[in-house]
């Protein structure tokens, strides 16, 4: 019973991490392109 509960919580954690990664990926890309654009303007 306990092992089943732990597996379920691990699964939920993995799902949460997956959602966060999918959500943060485009934001990180935007930030990187923004920084690159600023760097080229400054340079």
Buried (B, 14 or more C-beta within 10 A) or exposed (E): EEEEEEEEEEEEEEEEEEEEEEEEEEEEEEEEEEEEEEEEEEE
